[in-house]
Amino acid sequence: MQLSLLRQKSELANAAMQRDILEGETNARLPHFDQKLESSGLAGLQATSIEVLQINVGKLCNQTCTHCHVDAGPDRRESMSRETSQQIIDVLASNPIPTLDITGGAPEMNPNFRWLVEKAHALGRRVIDRCNLTILMANGYKDLPEFLAKHEVEVVASLPCYLEENCDSQRGDGVFKRSIDALKRLNQLGYGQPDSNRKLTLVYNPTGISLPPAQHKLEATYRDELKARYDILFSELHTITNLPISRFLDDLRRNDQLDQYMQKLIDSFNPLTVEGVMCRSMVSVDWQGNLFDCDFNQMLNMGITGDLPQHISDFDPVKLSRRMIQTGRHCFGCTAGCGSGCQGAVVKVSAKEQA
């Protein structure tokens, strides 16, 4: 979908403003991420492989969540075209990239979503749908659970709390109840069941300026609470730190908490997370086919550095799998505590620590 030139300029200006807030002279006293790596005896971030092609198919969404780094909502019109979708499939067909990770917005609202799933599944790829759950209960989309199950799509679903009040405060009134209904439907189709290969992963985002608690402990609590309250099962839980981008950045500034939050992320920097951050094994693609190191860089319009390919039509797996990764202070969000990314906590605790 083509956007007006005025809208495109506005989006670029907004991304530049966010970068300036995080990197500008007002935060000159804070270390840059690369400086922190160096002082910790670590080299600059470099990709090691491409295990995941993550595509953001647009910003249209049926929800307007307060923590959304994409600034998605019902009024957004950005949407990946069939031409760009075909280029995605061409890359998968030509390269042994194991996983297609589809996000948005609500990715299911893109008119090419089902086509992408069908084509990627036919190529034998693992397909992930980053789902907000409520879309599965919306008119026109109620057959999606069956479609996802048929094509063996892994559902990664946002459920920021097992308590209704906390969830709705972050995602909107009534979202929790609709999410529970969607989870029950997925369970009925075998998702999250112990004897099923239909994987259902829940995602926790903290509220306020907190960092996520230990993932394995919170997962145990989620299991107990969701089973006892709603008889719901799931495969695993991912904890993801909120990054100071878009709506969450606006909220931090409005409450005069940006400095406090950034200092918390920096103070919580864990060098053990650096080896496993998600950007080292993935490439992110925006709705227009532009390439980025991760979805967060994408929202800040921080493209891939140097003379490397910038668009999916010029995809070069050898060059991209060895690229240096562009960093900023927002990267402290992925390296704080146990680390954070699209696969949840980066540093996994041992079985002894879990006991």
For each residue, the residues with C-beta under 8 A, 3 or more apart:
1: 58 77 78 79 81
2:
3: 7 8 11 77 78
4: 7 8
5: 8 9
6: 9 10
7: 3 4 10 11
8: 3 4 5 11 12
9: 5 6 12 13
10: 6 7 13 14
11: 3 7 8 14 15
12: 8 9 15 16 301
13: 9 10 16 17
14: 10 11 17 18
15: 11 12 18 19 299 300 301
16: 12 13 19 20 301
17: 13 14 20 21
18: 14 15 21 22 245 246 249 299 300
19: 15 16 22 23 24 300 301 302 328
20: 16 17 23 24
21: 17 18 24 26 27 249 253 258
22: 18 19 27 244 249 262 300 328 329 330
23: 19 20 27 32 328 329
24: 19 20 21 27 28
25: 28
26: 21
27: 21 22 23 24 30 259 262 329
28: 24 25
29:
30: 27 262 263 266 329
31: 35 36 39 266
32: 23 35 36 327 328 329
33: 36 37 327 328 329 331 332 335
34: 37 38 44 327
35: 31 32 38 39
36: 31 32 33 39 40 266 269 332
37: 33 34 40 42 43 44 45 274
38: 34 35 41 42
39: 31 35 36
40: 36 37 269 271 274
41: 38 271
42: 37 38 271 274
43: 37 46
44: 34 37 324 325 327
45: 37 274 277 279 280 324 325 327 331
46: 43 280 322 323 324 325
47: 50 279 280 281 293 320 321 322 323 324 325
48: 280 281 321
49: 280 281 321
50: 47 53 95 97 281 282 283 317 320 321
51: 97 98 99 281 282
52: 97 98 99 100 101 278 281 282 283 342
53: 50 88 91 92 97 99 100 101 282 283 285
54: 101 102 103 282 283 284 285 294 295 342
55: 80 88 100 101 102 103 116 284 285
56: 59 70 80 103 104 105 107 284 285 286 287 295 298
57: 79 80 85 102 103 104 105 107 110 112 113 116 287
58: 1 76 78 79 80 104 105 107 109 110 287
59: 56 70 71 72 73 76 77 78 104 105 287
60: 72 73 74 76 77 78 79 104 105 106 109 110
61: 64 68 70 72 73 74 76 104 105 106 109 132
62: 74 106 109 132 134 135 138
63: 72 73 106 132 134 171 172 175
64: 61 68 72 73 74 172
65: 68 72 132 158 170 171 172 247
66: 169 170 171 247 248 251
67: 160 170 205 207 242 247 248 251
68: 61 64 65 71 72 73 246 247 248
69: 242 243 245 246 247 248 295 296 299
70: 56 59 61 104 105 246 295 299
71: 59 68 76 246 247 299
72: 59 60 61 63 64 65 68 76 104 105 106
73: 59 60 61 63 64 68 76
74: 60 61 62 64
75:
76: 58 59 60 61 71 72 73 105
77: 1 3 59 60
78: 1 3 58 59 60 105 287
79: 1 57 58 60 110 111 287
80: 55 56 57 58 84 85 110 112 287 288 289
81: 1 84 85 112
82: 85 86 111 112 115
83: 86 87
84: 80 81 87 88 287 288 289 312
85: 57 80 81 82 88 89 112 115 116
86: 82 83 89 90
87: 83 84 90 91 289 312 313
88: 53 55 84 85 91 92 100 116 285 289 312
89: 85 86 92 93 116 119 120 123
90: 86 87 93 94
91: 53 87 88 94 95 97 312 315
92: 53 88 89 95 97 100 119 120 123 125
93: 89 90 123
94: 90 91
95: 50 91 92 315 317
96:
97: 50 51 52 53 91 92 100 125 317
98: 51 52 125 126
99: 51 52 53 125 126 127 128
100: 52 53 55 88 92 97 116 120 125 126 127 128
101: 52 53 54 55 128 130 282 342
102: 54 55 57 107 113 116 117 127 128 129 130
103: 54 55 56 57 107 130 295
104: 56 57 58 59 60 61 70 72 107 108 109 110 130
105: 56 57 58 59 60 61 70 72 76 78 109 110
106: 60 61 62 63 72 109 131 132 135
107: 56 57 58 102 103 104 110 113 129 130 131
108: 104 113 129 131 135 136 141 144
109: 58 60 61 62 104 105 106 113 135 141
110: 57 58 60 79 80 104 105 107 113
111: 79 82
112: 57 80 81 82 85 115 116
113: 57 102 107 108 109 110 116 117
114: 117 118 147
115: 82 85 112 118 119
116: 55 57 85 88 89 100 102 112 113 119 120
117: 102 113 114 120 121 127 129 147 148 151 153
118: 114 115 121 122 151
119: 89 92 115 116 122 123
120: 89 92 100 116 117 123 125 127
121: 117 118 124 125 127 151 152 153
122: 118 119
123: 89 92 93 119 120
124: 121
125: 92 97 98 99 100 120 121
126: 98 99 100 154
127: 99 100 102 117 120 121 151 152 153 154
128: 99 100 101 102 153 154 155 156
129: 102 107 108 117 148 153 154 155 156
130: 101 102 103 104 107 156 157 158 342
131: 106 107 108 135 136 155 156 157 158
132: 61 62 63 65 106 135 157 158 171 179
133: 136 137 157 158 159 178 179 182 183
134: 62 63 137 138 175 178 179 182
135: 62 106 108 109 131 132 138 141 144
136: 108 131 133 141 142 144 145 182 185 186
137: 133 134 141 142 178 181 182
138: 62 134 135 141 142
139: 142
140:
141: 108 109 135 136 137 138 144
142: 136 137 138 139 145
143: 146 147
144: 108 135 136 141 147 148
145: 136 142 148 149 182 185 186 189 191
146: 143 149 150 189
147: 114 117 143 144 150 151 153
148: 117 129 144 145 151 153 155
149: 145 146 152 153 189 190 191 198
150: 146 147
151: 117 118 121 127 147 148
152: 121 127 149 197 198
153: 117 121 127 128 129 147 148 149
154: 126 127 128 129 198 199 200 201
155: 128 129 131 148 186 191 198 199 200 201
156: 128 129 130 131 201 203 238 342
157: 130 131 132 133 179 182 183 186 200 201 202 203
158: 65 130 131 132 133 171 202 203 205
159: 133 162 167 179 183 202 203 204
160: 67 166 167 170 171 203 204 205 206 207
161: 166 167 170 204 207
162: 159 167 221 222 225 226 229
163: 166 167
164: 167 168 176 177
165: 168 169
166: 160 161 163 169 170 207
167: 159 160 161 162 163 164 170 171 175 176 179
168: 164 165 171 172 173 174 175 176
169: 66 165 166 207
170: 65 66 67 160 161 166 167 205 207
171: 63 65 66 132 158 160 167 168 175 176
172: 63 64 65 168 175
173: 168
174: 168 177 178
175: 63 134 167 168 171 172 178 179
176: 164 167 168 171 179 180
177: 164 174 180 181
178: 133 134 137 174 175 181 182
179: 132 133 134 157 159 167 175 176 182 183
180: 176 177 183 184 230 232
181: 137 177 178 184 185
182: 133 134 136 137 145 157 178 179 185 186
183: 133 157 159 179 180 186 187 192 200 226 230 232 234
184: 180 181 187 188 230 231 232
185: 136 145 181 182 188 189
186: 136 145 155 157 182 183 189 191 192 198 200
187: 183 184 190 191 192 193 200 232 233
188: 184 185
189: 145 146 149 185 186 198
190: 149 187 193 196 198
191: 145 149 155 186 187 196 198 199 200 234 235
192: 183 186 187 196 198 199 200 232 233 234 235
193: 187 190 196 198 233
194: 233
195:
196: 190 191 192 193
197: 152
198: 149 152 154 155 186 189 190 191 192 193
199: 154 155 191 192 235 236
200: 154 155 157 183 186 187 191 192 233 234 235
201: 154 155 156 157 234 235 236 237 238 344
202: 157 158 159 222 234 236 237 238
203: 156 157 158 159 160 237 238 239 240 344
204: 159 160 161 212 218 222 237 238 239 240
205: 67 158 160 170 212 240 242
206: 160 210 211 212 239 241 242
207: 67 160 161 166 169 170 210
208:
209: 252 257 260 261 264
210: 206 207
211: 206 241 264 265 268 336 337
212: 204 205 206 215 218 239 240 241 337 338 340 345
213: 217 218 239
214: 217 218 338 345 349
215: 212 218 219 237 238 239 338 344 345 348 349
216: 219 220 349 353 354
217: 213 214 220 221
218: 204 212 213 214 215 221 222 237 239
219: 215 216 222 223 236 237
220: 216 217 223 224
221: 162 217 218 224 225
222: 162 202 204 218 219 225 226 234 237
223: 219 220 226 227 233 234
224: 220 221 227 228
225: 162 221 222 228 229
226: 162 183 222 223 229 230 232 233 234
227: 223 224 230 231 232 233
228: 224 225
229: 162 225 226 232
230: 180 183 184 226 227
231: 184 227
232: 180 183 184 187 192 226 227 229
233: 187 192 193 194 200 223 226 227
234: 183 191 192 200 201 202 222 223 226 237
235: 191 192 199 200 201
236: 199 201 202 219 344
237: 201 202 203 204 215 218 219 222 234 344
238: 156 201 202 203 204 215 342 343 344 345
239: 203 204 206 212 213 215 218 338 340 344 345
240: 203 204 205 212 340 341 342 344
241: 206 211 212 265 333 334 336 337 340
242: 67 69 205 206 248 333
243: 69 248 296 330 333 334
244: 22 248 249 252 258 261 262 330 333
245: 18 69 248 249 296 299 300 330
246: 18 68 69 70 71 249 250 299
247: 65 66 67 68 69 71 250 251
248: 66 67 68 69 242 243 244 245 251 252
249: 18 21 22 244 245 246 252 253 258
250: 246 247 253 254
251: 66 67 247 248 254 255
252: 209 244 248 249 255 257 258 261
253: 21 249 250 256 257 258
254: 250 251
255: 251 252
256: 253
257: 209 252 253 260 261
258: 21 244 249 252 253 261 262
259: 27 262 263
260: 209 257 263 264
261: 209 244 252 257 258 264 265
262: 22 27 30 244 258 259 265 266 329 332
263: 30 259 260 266 267
264: 209 211 260 261 267 268 336
265: 211 241 261 262 268 269 332 333 336
266: 30 31 36 262 263 269 332
267: 263 264
268: 211 264 265 332 336 337
269: 36 40 265 266 332 335 336
270: 273 335 336 337 338 339 347
271: 40 41 42 274 335
272: 275 339 347
273: 270 276 277 334 335 336 338 339 346 347
274: 37 40 42 45 271 277 335
275: 272 280
276: 273 280 339 341 346 347
277: 45 273 274 280 331 334 335 339 341 346
278: 52 281 282 294 334 341 342 343
279: 45 47 282 293 294 297 325 334
280: 45 46 47 48 49 275 276 277 325
281: 47 48 49 50 51 52 278
282: 50 51 52 53 54 101 278 279 294 342
283: 50 52 53 54 291 292 293 320
284: 54 55 56 291 292 293 294 295 297 298
285: 53 54 55 56 88 289 290 291 292 312
286: 56 289 290 292 298
287: 56 57 58 59 78 79 80 84
288: 80 84
289: 80 84 87 88 285 286 311 312 313
290: 285 286 298 303 310 311 312
291: 283 284 285 303 304 308 309 310 311 312 315 320
292: 283 284 285 286 295 297 298 302 303 304
293: 47 279 283 284 297 302 304 323 325 326
294: 54 278 279 282 284 297 298
295: 54 56 69 70 103 284 292 298 299 342
296: 69 243 245 299 300 330 331 333 334
297: 279 284 292 293 294 300 302 303 326 328
298: 56 284 286 290 292 294 295 301 302
299: 15 18 69 70 71 245 246 295 296
300: 15 18 19 22 245 296 297 328 330
301: 12 15 16 19 298
302: 19 292 293 297 298 326 328
303: 290 291 292 297 310 326
304: 291 292 293 308 309 310 320 323 326
305: 308 323 324 325 326
306: 323 324
307:
308: 291 304 305 316 319 320 323
309: 291 304 314 315 316 319 320
310: 290 291 303 304 314
311: 289 290 291 314
312: 84 87 88 91 285 289 290 291 315
313: 87 289
314: 309 310 311
315: 91 95 291 309 312 320
316: 308 309 319 320
317: 50 95 97 320 321
318: 321 322
319: 308 309 316 322 323
320: 47 50 283 291 304 308 309 315 316 317 323
321: 47 48 49 50 317 318
322: 46 47 318 319
323: 46 47 293 304 305 306 308 319 320
324: 44 45 46 47 305 306
325: 44 45 46 47 279 280 293 305
326: 293 297 302 303 304 305
327: 32 33 34 44 45 331
328: 19 22 23 32 33 297 300 302 331
329: 22 23 27 30 32 33 262 332
330: 22 243 244 245 296 300 333
331: 33 45 277 296 327 328 334 335
332: 33 36 262 265 266 268 269 329 335 336
333: 241 242 243 244 265 296 330 336 340
334: 241 243 273 277 278 279 296 331 339 340 341 346
335: 33 269 270 271 273 274 277 331 332 339 346
336: 211 241 264 265 268 269 270 273 332 333 339 340
337: 211 212 241 268 270 340
338: 212 214 215 239 270 273 345 346 347 349
339: 270 272 273 276 277 334 335 336 345 346 347
340: 212 239 240 241 333 334 336 337 344 345 346
341: 240 276 277 278 334 344 346
342: 52 54 101 130 156 238 240 278 282 295
343: 238 278 346
344: 201 203 215 236 237 238 239 240 340 341
345: 212 214 215 238 239 338 339 340 348
346: 273 276 277 334 335 338 339 340 341 343
347: 270 272 273 276 338 339
348: 215 345
349: 214 215 216 338 353 354
350: 353 354
351: 354 355
352: 355
353: 216 349 350
354: 216 349 350 351
355: 351 352
